[in-house]
Amino acid sequence: MCQKKRVLLHCCCAPCSSAILEWMSANGVQPVIFYCNPNIFPAEEYQIRKNEITRYAEKLGIEIIEDDYDHEAWLRGVKGLEDEPERGARCLQCFRIRLLRAAQKAAELGIGEFTTTLASSRWKNLDQINAAGAWAAEQVNQGGNAEQLVRFDDRNWRKGGLQQRRNELLKENGFYNQLYCGCEFSMRK
């Protein structure tokens, strides 16, 4: 029996993850979910989204790892960018913060590849996501302290019918579906 390739999947929420997890499982990939979202505000919203992806991961029998929720550190990381528009410099910095944590976790776990569900959202700039992912892998790989070199899979998770399948799975599973990315600055818009 062929062993599946392990990939760390940075996950923002259950709706965005569902079709990706299904695709991975059907295509020889063993996903490990990494829930790293210090941007989400308020803490109650963070908990709702975490509970939804945890419920789904348990249903599928997929490992899920939760990163520390440190919203204050995230706020320090985006300081000065609060008034940036959606898809602006604040979003790029947010992606860098979260994908750097994902790259570090992948290296720590000895998983050579990571990707993100952020690349499934039509509301996000795919070029920014890919730049942040490549940057995060570079930071971890050049540090020389990584137990494992990592590569960012810059796949466009919107293609191949995955957006439509996401919508079907959202309904089938009764997922909570938020109407903003998670940060308080996107709530203003």
C-alpha positions as CSV (number, residue, x, y, z in Angstrom):
1,M,0.0,0.0,0.0
2,C,1.3,3.4,-1.0
3,Q,1.7,5.9,1.9
4,K,0.0,9.3,1.4
5,K,2.1,12.4,1.2
6,R,1.6,14.6,4.3
7,V,0.8,18.3,3.7
8,L,0.2,20.9,6.3
9,L,-3.0,22.8,5.4
10,H,-3.2,26.2,7.0
11,C,-6.9,26.6,7.6
12,C,-9.0,29.7,8.1
13,C,-12.5,28.1,8.5
14,A,-14.5,25.0,7.8
15,P,-16.3,26.2,4.6
16,C,-13.1,27.2,2.9
17,S,-11.4,23.9,4.0
18,S,-14.1,21.4,3.1
19,A,-13.6,20.9,-0.6
20,I,-9.8,21.2,-0.3
21,L,-9.7,18.5,2.4
22,E,-12.0,16.3,0.2
23,W,-9.7,16.8,-2.8
24,M,-6.6,16.1,-0.9
25,S,-7.9,12.9,0.6
26,A,-9.0,11.7,-2.9
27,N,-5.6,12.6,-4.4
28,G,-3.1,10.8,-2.3
29,V,-2.5,13.6,0.2
30,Q,-2.8,13.2,4.0
31,P,-3.7,16.7,5.2
32,V,-2.7,17.9,8.7
33,I,-4.9,20.9,9.5
34,F,-3.2,23.9,11.1
35,Y,-5.7,26.4,12.6
36,C,-3.7,29.6,12.9
37,N,-5.8,32.7,12.9
38,P,-4.8,35.3,15.5
39,N,-6.4,37.9,13.2
40,I,-9.9,36.8,14.1
41,F,-11.9,39.2,16.3
42,P,-13.7,38.9,18.6
43,A,-12.5,35.8,20.5
44,E,-16.0,34.4,20.3
45,E,-15.8,34.5,16.5
46,Y,-12.4,32.7,16.7
47,Q,-14.0,30.0,18.9
48,I,-17.0,29.5,16.6
49,R,-14.7,29.0,13.6
50,K,-12.4,26.7,15.5
51,N,-15.3,24.6,16.7
52,E,-16.6,24.2,13.2
53,I,-13.3,23.1,11.6
54,T,-12.6,20.8,14.6
55,R,-16.1,19.2,14.2
56,Y,-15.4,18.6,10.5
57,A,-11.9,17.3,11.0
58,E,-13.2,14.8,13.5
59,K,-15.9,13.7,11.1
60,L,-13.2,13.1,8.4
61,G,-10.6,11.6,10.8
62,I,-8.1,14.3,10.0
63,E,-5.5,15.6,12.5
64,I,-6.0,19.2,13.5
65,I,-3.5,21.4,15.4
66,E,-4.4,24.7,16.9
67,D,-1.9,27.4,17.1
68,D,-1.9,29.9,20.0
69,Y,-4.5,32.6,19.7
70,D,-2.5,35.8,20.3
71,H,-4.6,38.6,18.9
72,E,-2.5,41.2,20.6
73,A,0.7,40.0,18.9
74,W,-1.2,40.1,15.6
75,L,-2.3,43.7,16.2
76,R,1.3,44.6,16.9
77,G,2.2,42.9,13.6
78,V,-0.2,45.0,11.5
79,K,0.3,48.2,13.4
80,G,0.2,51.2,11.1
81,L,-1.8,49.3,8.5
82,E,-5.2,49.5,10.2
83,D,-6.7,51.9,7.6
84,E,-5.5,50.0,4.6
85,P,-8.2,48.7,2.3
86,E,-9.2,45.1,1.9
87,R,-6.6,43.4,-0.3
88,G,-4.1,46.1,0.7
89,A,-0.8,46.0,2.7
90,R,-2.6,44.9,5.9
91,C,-3.8,41.7,4.2
92,L,-0.4,40.9,2.9
93,Q,1.1,41.4,6.3
94,C,-1.6,39.3,7.9
95,F,-0.9,36.5,5.4
96,R,2.8,36.7,6.2
97,I,2.2,36.4,9.9
98,R,0.0,33.3,9.6
99,L,1.9,31.6,6.8
100,L,5.2,32.0,8.6
101,R,3.6,30.2,11.6
102,A,2.4,27.5,9.2
103,A,5.9,27.1,7.6
104,Q,7.5,26.9,11.0
105,K,4.9,24.3,12.2
106,A,5.5,22.2,9.0
107,A,9.2,22.2,9.6
108,E,8.8,21.4,13.2
109,L,6.6,18.4,12.3
110,G,8.9,17.2,9.5
111,I,6.3,17.9,6.8
112,G,7.9,19.2,3.6
113,E,5.0,21.0,2.1
114,F,2.3,23.5,3.3
115,T,-0.5,25.3,1.6
116,T,-3.5,27.4,2.7
117,T,-7.2,27.6,2.4
118,L,-6.8,31.4,2.0
119,A,-6.2,30.6,-1.7
120,S,-9.8,29.4,-2.0
121,S,-11.4,32.7,-1.2
122,R,-12.5,34.9,-4.0
123,W,-12.3,37.8,-1.6
124,K,-8.6,37.5,-1.2
125,N,-5.7,38.5,-3.5
126,L,-4.1,35.2,-4.7
127,D,-0.9,37.0,-5.7
128,Q,-0.5,38.3,-2.1
129,I,-1.2,34.9,-0.7
130,N,1.4,33.2,-2.9
131,A,4.0,35.9,-2.2
132,A,3.4,35.5,1.6
133,G,3.6,31.7,1.3
134,A,6.9,31.8,-0.7
135,W,8.3,34.4,1.7
136,A,7.4,32.2,4.7
137,A,9.0,29.1,3.3
138,E,12.1,31.2,2.5
139,Q,12.3,32.5,6.0
140,V,12.1,29.1,7.5
141,N,14.5,27.5,5.0
142,Q,17.2,30.2,5.2
143,G,17.2,30.1,9.0
144,G,19.2,26.9,9.0
145,N,17.5,25.8,12.2
146,A,14.6,24.0,10.5
147,E,14.4,20.3,11.1
148,Q,12.9,20.0,7.6
149,L,13.0,22.3,4.5
150,V,9.6,23.3,3.5
151,R,7.9,24.3,0.2
152,F,4.8,26.4,-0.2
153,D,2.2,24.8,-2.6
154,D,0.8,27.9,-4.4
155,R,-2.1,26.0,-5.8
156,N,-5.2,28.0,-6.8
157,W,-7.9,26.2,-4.7
158,R,-10.7,28.1,-6.5
159,K,-10.3,26.1,-9.7
160,G,-11.3,22.6,-10.8
161,G,-14.9,22.9,-9.5
162,L,-13.7,23.3,-5.9
163,Q,-15.6,26.6,-5.4
164,Q,-18.9,24.9,-6.4
165,R,-18.1,21.9,-4.3
166,R,-17.3,24.2,-1.3
167,N,-20.8,25.6,-1.6
168,E,-22.4,22.2,-1.7
169,L,-20.4,21.0,1.3
170,L,-21.3,24.2,3.2
171,K,-25.0,23.3,2.8
172,E,-24.5,19.5,3.4
173,N,-22.7,20.1,6.6
174,G,-24.6,23.1,7.9
175,F,-21.4,25.1,8.4
176,Y,-21.4,28.4,10.1
177,N,-20.5,30.8,7.2
178,Q,-19.0,34.1,8.3
179,L,-19.4,37.2,6.2
180,Y,-16.0,38.9,6.9
181,C,-12.4,37.7,6.9
182,G,-12.1,37.8,10.6
183,C,-10.3,40.9,11.6
184,E,-11.9,44.0,13.2
185,F,-10.6,46.2,10.4
186,S,-12.5,44.2,7.7
187,M,-15.7,44.5,9.8
188,R,-15.6,48.2,9.2
189,K,-16.1,47.8,5.4
